[in-house]
Amino acid sequence: MQQTSHLTRLIATGLTGLLHPLCFPHFDGGWLAWIVLVPLHWALTQVPAGKAFQYGWLAGTIAFAGTIPWVITAMSQFGQLPFMISALLMLLLATYLGLFVGAYAWGYVHILNRNVQWLWLGAPSLWVALEYLRTYALSGFPWTLFGYSQYQWLSVIQISDIAGVYGVSFILIMGNVAITSILLWLWKRQSQVATPFPFQATLAFLAILSAFLTYGQWQIKQQRVLDESATSLSIGLVQPNISQDKKWDTAYIDETLTRYTTLSQQAGKNLDLLIWPEAATPFFFEKELAYQKIILSLLRDTQSPLLFGSPTLRFNPDGKPYLLNSAYLLSPEKLLTGRYDKRHLVPFGEYVPLKSVLFFLEKLVVGIGDFKPGEGPMTLQLSDSTESPPLSFGVPICFEIIFPDLVRRMAKEGANFLVTLTNDAWFGDSSAPYQHFAMAVFRAVENHRAVARAANTGISGLIGPDGRVLAQTPIFTQQAITGSIPLRHTPPTFYTQYGDVFSWACVILTGIFLIAIIRKQEPENSHRNSH
């Protein structure tokens, strides 16, 4: 490896970055995730930690630039920012996200050089610790965590009911480490360099992967048995396909309501729940009595409870207005029966962080004031159901579905199923709607709760408690779909009950490895100083 040039390492690093987006929807090359880091790992062999950080940062920046190009669409097409500024902001975000891969590469090299026999454990733990940090740092952006690449591989992802999506990321990194170790061993053998076969890394990976798959197959069978005996809920999903540039245009309010009414009638009558997407009403539902009457008339016609998104207007004590991104639940009998207000807002989308400093930026969502996070209970009750006690469900709105712990808290509060409302029109014709949908699959598996998803422009769909996609729509189609989801009255999963215990274990293991690295460096430094 001493003869490996800097250019060759750069090519290998770039290869990892270029292939990384292909692991995720809608390329759906989930199999590629098991080997995508091998070129980067190879490039990190026999390089100092500082250089390793640079290689990792470059690979990560390229990877995320290829994964989140939809940021440009959201900012330039709908946020009225110039294309070049939007592209620059996307690149800045990709560069920030790339730092986490850079930190992984730095730690990988340290463990490789000082505790190589434990690389199979240290590298995955470090990766998960960094993903967990990314979930919360600077309000959090856990988009396309590595484990999401496996959303179609049900036997692999069932471990999420214990370890969350982070557990799937862990086994993927372990696989990449084991494969890299084997390839390097083969390369050294061809170069006549005597080196032992990496038994520990290989056997550990095969043993843990086998355990994951065995557990996954068993869990899938268990879930199918539960589904067969479970009661089901009839769900109607409305996907109106209203373009973002018309969504808030008052000239289109009547046309919008007509479209919702027509599609709702197509979905059928006497459903257990009819669902419209996030911010479905291009007006404040509480304030517009004339439009309220149209919706209430529809309720009486369909005889189905209706859940829909609408902004809520409130005022601060000083009279300054603010908004809530809300989900309203209406009943044919009781009219308004509940409201959930979005907790985790989108920075620069629904509010501008550090507004005193970033005063020159405006949020992307049109409105008369910043949005504020909601408070209160995290679940709504479906009081029209025949179940006793009434069914509860959580309503993660749009961005919230990508936060495992937030959705977990809804399930822990007693949600029997989950409904996510979103408006993915922001993303245009990109991979983002597919990536967003894939994350909902994991929320179902983590909590063993079915998920119904209503999206303005798609993907709308139904997901079973084991992550099976029961129904889904194409994007940019106007349609209504009706289906059923199995209800769960089962005890909470380990993940629902205890949260990110696995991730914290990885954080602690990473800390132990870092302490070991620092302790080994101190004698080396003192030895150098003595000379």
Secondary structure as GFF3:
##gff-version 3
##sequence-region A 1 531
A	DSSP	alpha_helix	6	19	.	.	.	ID=ss1
A	DSSP	three_ten_helix	20	23	.	.	.	ID=ss2
A	DSSP	three_ten_helix	30	34	.	.	.	ID=ss3
A	DSSP	alpha_helix	38	43	.	.	.	ID=ss4
A	DSSP	alpha_helix	49	67	.	.	.	ID=ss5
A	DSSP	alpha_helix	70	72	.	.	.	ID=ss6
A	DSSP	pi_helix	73	77	.	.	.	ID=ss7
A	DSSP	alpha_helix	83	114	.	.	.	ID=ss8
A	DSSP	three_ten_helix	116	118	.	.	.	ID=ss9
A	DSSP	alpha_helix	119	136	.	.	.	ID=ss10
A	DSSP	three_ten_helix	137	139	.	.	.	ID=ss11
A	DSSP	three_ten_helix	146	150	.	.	.	ID=ss12
A	DSSP	alpha_helix	154	157	.	.	.	ID=ss13
A	DSSP	alpha_helix	160	163	.	.	.	ID=ss14
A	DSSP	alpha_helix	165	190	.	.	.	ID=ss15
A	DSSP	alpha_helix	199	229	.	.	.	ID=ss16
A	DSSP	beta_strand	232	239	.	.	.	ID=ss17
A	DSSP	alpha_helix	244	247	.	.	.	ID=ss18
A	DSSP	three_ten_helix	250	252	.	.	.	ID=ss19
A	DSSP	alpha_helix	253	267	.	.	.	ID=ss20
A	DSSP	beta_strand	273	275	.	.	.	ID=ss21
A	DSSP	alpha_helix	289	302	.	.	.	ID=ss22
A	DSSP	beta_strand	306	315	.	.	.	ID=ss23
A	DSSP	beta_strand	321	331	.	.	.	ID=ss24
A	DSSP	beta_strand	335	341	.	.	.	ID=ss25
A	DSSP	beta_strand	379	382	.	.	.	ID=ss26
A	DSSP	beta_strand	391	394	.	.	.	ID=ss27
A	DSSP	three_ten_helix	398	402	.	.	.	ID=ss28
A	DSSP	alpha_helix	404	412	.	.	.	ID=ss29
A	DSSP	beta_strand	417	422	.	.	.	ID=ss30
A	DSSP	three_ten_helix	424	427	.	.	.	ID=ss31
A	DSSP	alpha_helix	432	447	.	.	.	ID=ss32
A	DSSP	beta_strand	451	455	.	.	.	ID=ss33
A	DSSP	beta_strand	461	463	.	.	.	ID=ss34
A	DSSP	beta_strand	469	472	.	.	.	ID=ss35
A	DSSP	beta_strand	479	486	.	.	.	ID=ss36
A	DSSP	alpha_helix	494	498	.	.	.	ID=ss37
A	DSSP	alpha_helix	501	530	.	.	.	ID=ss38
###
